[in-house]
Amino acid sequence: MTNKNRTEIAIQILEAVYDNDGDGGTEGITQSRIMYGIHLGSAQLREYLIALTLHGLLFYDSEMRRYHITEKGKRFLQYVQKQIASEISGLLTNVS
């Protein structure tokens, strides 16, 4: 098992929330479900959730106790995914 860097962890969290909430859904996702989905401890996950919420990428519904991805979070995730796809495409064009 490899160590994930901070960016990879943040992206995994955003993807987990998006997968449960992204296409106009209102379900959201609990902290526990994110924790088990991306295999991250509770304390460490909490730090990331706070940071992503403070930066406007996630929204926490305290009444339902669920996280939702914001429009800003969706745009950020799409941007990152395009960059990764472009990077992989560039690597594969050099392969015979």
N, C-alpha and C positions, 0 to 999 in steps of 0.2 A: 504494500500500500504506500502511495506517495503522499507527501505533504502538499497541501493546497496552499497557494498564496492568497493574500487578502482579496485580491481582485476576483480570483476564481470562486472564492467563497461567496462574495457579494453577488456575483452573477448567478451562482447556483440558487441562492435565496430568491433572487428576483424571478428566476425561471420557475421555481416551485410555486411562488405566489401567482405568477402569470398563468401557469397551467391550471390553477384552480379558480382563477378570477378574470383572466385576460380578455376573453371575447365578450365583454359586456355582462359577464356573470356577476352575481352579487353574493355568491357563496363565501368567498374569502377562504382563508386558511388559518388554522390555529398554530401557535408557536410549537406545540408538541409535534404536530404533523410535519412542520418544516424540519424540526430537529431530527426526527427519525428518517425523513426523506433524504437529507443530505449528510447524515451521520456526523453531527456536530453537537458538542455538549451544550447544556442549557445556558451556562454563564457566558460562554463565548458567543453563542447565537444571540443572546440578549444584547450584547454590545453591538453586533452588526445590525440588528433590527432597530435599535435606537439611532444609529448613524444613518441608516437608509431612510428612516422616517424623518429625521431632522433635515436631511437633504432633499426631502420631497419626493423620493422615489417610491415610498410605501406610505400607506395610511392605516392607522390602527383604529378599528371600531371598538371602543371600550365597552359598548353595550353588548355587542355580539362576541367580543373577545376574539376578533379575527383580523388578520392583515389583508389589505387589498393593495394592488399595484395601482399607482397613479398614472396619468397620461405621460408625465415626465419619466416615470419609471419604464413605461412601455417604449417610449422613444429611445431611452438610453439602452435598453435591452436590444432593440432592433439594430441600433448603431453598432453595438458590440458584436452581435451575431453577423452583421455584414462584414465587419472588419475581419473576423475570424474566417468567414467563408472566403474572403478575398485572399487572405494569407495562405489558406490551404490550397486554393486554386493556383496561386503563384508557385507554391511548392510542387504541385502535381504537374504543372506544365514543363517543369525541368526534368521530369522522370520519363525515361524512354519506354 
